Amino acid sequence: MEDIVAEGHRRNEARGITGILLFDGEFFMQTIEGPAAAIRTLFSKIAADDRHEDVVPFFICEIEERDFPDWHMELLEPGETAKILPDMKKFNFSYRDLRHVQAMAAEVATQKRAKRVYH
Ligand SMILES: Cc1cc2nc3c(=O)[nH]c(=O)nc-3n(C[C@H](O)[C@H](O)[C@H](O)COP(=O)(O)O)c2cc1C
């Protein structure tokens, strides 16, 4: 996990990619945003990475603005992920649910950052 996050942060920053990585101890759910070509390259690398398996793209689209402009690669640990998705295994894709997860993840990441700065 440390390798994925440290390496990912450095690479994403260099490529103008932002996003967030949720991890519940077993499954990952990740959002990546940035220039289309960089995202295509990164997605194919992530899909081929043998540190995990069964990668499923939930939603790919062009966006007007980023949901995670301040995070190049923020990891939400299992405790934080559980606040957003108590059972990730049961996540049943719908655009509305995905938007909800994104909004909650941005909120948790913001709180996390505030704690880091002020305590
Ligand atoms: C769950 C998961 C998420 C990842 N997220 C990123 C990411 O956001 N950015 C990144 O550069 N690499 C990420 N990686 C690592 C890539 O799969 C890959 O190892 C990395 O891009 C280096 O590829 P390369 O050595 O072929 O250049 C992730 C890997 C996993 C397993």
The ligand as an ORCA input file, in Angstrom:
! r2SCAN-3c Opt
* xyz 0 1
  C      -5.148     -0.029     -6.645
  C      -4.018      0.610     -7.401
  C      -4.073      1.970     -7.671
  C      -3.032      2.603     -8.362
  N      -3.106      3.949     -8.613
  C      -2.097      4.558     -9.258
  C      -2.149      5.954     -9.525
  O      -3.095      6.667     -9.183
  N      -1.079      6.510    -10.174
  C       0.006      5.768    -10.586
  O       0.923      6.341    -11.185
  N       0.068      4.456    -10.333
  C      -0.944      3.836     -9.683
  N      -0.866      2.487     -9.440
  C       0.350      1.770     -9.887
  C       0.281      1.407    -11.363
  O      -0.474      0.214    -11.522
  C       1.722      1.195    -11.944
  O       2.445      0.327    -11.113
  C       2.476      2.502    -12.026
  O       1.733      3.426    -12.799
  C       3.870      2.327    -12.671
  O       3.793      1.739    -13.934
  P       5.092      1.592    -14.868
  O       6.194      1.060    -13.994
  O       4.677      0.642    -15.945
  O       5.397      2.963    -15.403
  C      -1.906      1.842     -8.771
  C      -1.873      0.463     -8.497
  C      -2.905     -0.147     -7.813
  C      -2.816     -1.629     -7.519
*
